[in-house]
Amino acid sequence: MKKVAIISFATLLLSLTINAQLVVNPYNNGAGNNGAGSNLQQFVQTNLIGSGITISNVTFVGANRQMGSFNIQVV
């Protein structure tokens, strides 16, 4: 009886679904989206590093469309 209750409860938990969405925020050639400023260093500081750490001499080799940040939204 105890095993049946455990299996029933586990089946109920496994049958519940969670929906999630990954939202990608592109760099947009320095347009300053997602709280970032108008240059690469401000974009990196805002989206990757955060406050309390100072960075300098930020460089990126590649197309601007390869950069971005993302937010995860659980629905």
MONOR-V741401 format. One record per run of one state. SS is the DSSP state (helix for helix, strand for strand, loop for the rest). FROM is the first residue (numbers start at 1). TO is the last residue. If there is no record, write none. Layout:
SS;FROM;TO + SS;FROM;TO
This chain:
loop;1;1 + helix;2;15 + loop;16;19 + strand;20;26 + loop;27;27 + helix;28;30 + loop;31;39 + helix;40;49 + loop;50;63 + helix;64;66 + loop;67;67 + strand;68;74 + loop;75;75
